[in-house]
């Protein structure tokens, strides 16, 4: 039997093993702590890196979130794309953070 390792996984190490890191709380993020200590911290959170319980849209800032909501209402007055979207990060659920 031939067992070959591939970049996308192997029989002993699943491809998504790096995504299995589990932080108990967002405040446990050492990178954020280090950034704050060095005065380099930005509250921006890349949406593809956000966990379900995080709110990356709120980190755009209140003014930007309000502008996005205005544009959304202008081009989608029935809010079809906000109400039919299953999960994910939505403007309708973005709180100002």
VENNORJO-V43720 format. One record per helix or strand of 3 or more residues. SS is the DSSP state (helix for helix, strand for strand). FROM is the first residue (numbers start at 1). TO is the last residue. Records with the same first field share a line. If there is no record, write none. Layout:
SS = FROM-TO  FROM-TO
This chain:
helix = 17-20  26-28  30-37  47-49  57-60  62-75  80-83  91-93
